[in-house]
């Protein structure tokens, strides 16, 4: 008999404002939106940033004419967490039902979330109003400290430290515990203590890591966000099994997020950087991660000898010779005896004809692991990587 599983999918991971900069493509530029499918099939949508539009498209493709019923948990009312609401096509269909939960804002009063949706689409800010939405909608106001049961899932809340208010959510299921605590600035003792209680024993702890420690101490103090270093502190204090860095700054390139993840993993091994399309599956409190295969561009089959240097799932350094048979301008599919860790860096030294550009007959590349699966050869693993934007062949692996 198979165990019940719960699945968490990241549809938007960027903070403050969406970005389409080429340097942010790998992690993604959409603002916060996650989907959690509980052990009994109940669907939860966490925040409604621009990633919500892509989730809506997925629902349309996968559900067909079947009705959609979902709980929508909104942490707060800042633009980056509600921007996707007008563009969520399932709202248009009468057969669908959504139950929204968030807090009553002292700036908006009663029915805060309902008013936010209506005002966002009011004249002169939007060409049409909420009358285009025919789905059934319910709105329930909650506060920090509340607990609500939805079938096999218990949802608990705590207040976070963010301008104009914000809620953190804890979702407990038979498969495991997910804690979503974005948009929080450390430094208020009672709220810092509540956050650690919220995250206690979490299998997946999602943490706002928008700023560097230096930024939080200086220019960004008071903006209501946190750092990777504080994420480590909370995860350790709470006994969280996995730390997910989230709400990436719009000015943080993929390489910048890579650097933050490397620093984090040096102190907290089970750390991840949230990326669009990343799926985390819980089964009896054990977790599996699948990354979106982001290789794109013209694919070429060939026979390229290469040397691969990296770190295995267990943290062991390895060097291995292989043949690259599947290559694009953005990435490659490798067949390795070793199993490198997801989101880890690989140094790739590919053989090339000797010329002015490659006097030693080698092309140095740096890639990041986004996919792993068994290969037809039982002794090897298929490893998908995407190449970094720039190459620094003299840089040590981390």
Secondary structure, DSSP 8 states (H G I E B T S, - for coil): ----EEEEEEEE-B-SS----GGGTTT---BSEEEEE-TTS-EEEE--STHHHHHHHHHHHHHTTS--EEEEE----SGGGTTTGGG-GGGG-TT-EEEEEE---TTT-TTHHHHHHHHHTSTTT-SS-GGG--SEEEEEE--TT-EEEETTEEEEEEE---TT--EEEEEEETTEEEEEE-S--S--HHHHHHHHHHTTT-SEEEEE--B-HHHHHTTTTTSS--BHHHHHHHHHHHT-S-EEEESB-TT--HHHHHHHHHHHHHH-SSEEE--TT-EEEEETTEEEEE------S--EEEEEEEEEEEEBTTS-EEEEEEEEEEE-SSEEEEEESS-B-TT-EEEEEEE---SSS-TTSEEEEEEEEEEEEE-SSTT-EEEEEEE-SS--TTS---
